[in-house]
């Protein structure tokens, strides 16, 4: 059974810092890895999807990488802004588990002005 | 596209009552997921449909929970009878060919 862990659980940084959020998974037969953002009281917004044949994806100030052999994914946020404050969740999809998404516990990010 | 649409956004009900949550997936998506989110347990997958067929319902907590997908554009999650411990935010998500998943805004359920 796939298990996904995110470290740290919470992170507070000053505005402008570059930061890295970590996600690890136990089953290397992962098919897709997706990063989401969740604002308080809101739904999940998809940020980046890394498909099985890819190693990284970029969107604006965000870059996500996937290393199946080590069971790790990272989300890099460049030049953080207060508007980046939210909870960031990673989720793995395994094609040997009915294509279900298994979520990590999330990293709660606060960027201080 | 309007995205995944869930209704109601908020539901407050008394213990023992039946609750029905509704979801309209994005048109053309053939996979649909129901998740529950709580502070204690995070996001948990309840059930997953592919082409309107339930594929895995091992996450459904008890027989009080049931889900249906009568057609490609509509799904329901029903709790009968509801209990206070069912209080949570329930999310519906859809994806095309089990790739990128898109989530609705959720239904916040409070059972008193």
Boltz contact constraints between the chains, C-beta under 6 A:
constraints:
  - contact:
      token1: [A, 43]
      token2: [B, 103]
      max_distance: 6.0
  - contact:
      token1: [A, 43]
      token2: [B, 104]
      max_distance: 6.0
  - contact:
      token1: [A, 43]
      token2: [B, 105]
      max_distance: 6.0
  - contact:
      token1: [A, 43]
      token2: [B, 106]
      max_distance: 6.0
  - contact:
      token1: [A, 44]
      token2: [B, 103]
      max_distance: 6.0
  - contact:
      token1: [A, 46]
      token2: [B, 100]
      max_distance: 6.0
  - contact:
      token1: [A, 49]
      token2: [B, 100]
      max_distance: 6.0
  - contact:
      token1: [A, 98]
      token2: [B, 48]
      max_distance: 6.0
  - contact:
      token1: [A, 98]
      token2: [B, 55]
      max_distance: 6.0
  - contact:
      token1: [A, 98]
      token2: [B, 56]
      max_distance: 6.0
  - contact:
      token1: [A, 99]
      token2: [B, 98]
      max_distance: 6.0
  - contact:
      token1: [A, 100]
      token2: [B, 45]
      max_distance: 6.0
  - contact:
      token1: [A, 100]
      token2: [B, 48]
      max_distance: 6.0
  - contact:
      token1: [A, 101]
      token2: [B, 101]
      max_distance: 6.0
  - contact:
      token1: [A, 103]
      token2: [B, 43]
      max_distance: 6.0
  - contact:
      token1: [A, 105]
      token2: [B, 42]
      max_distance: 6.0
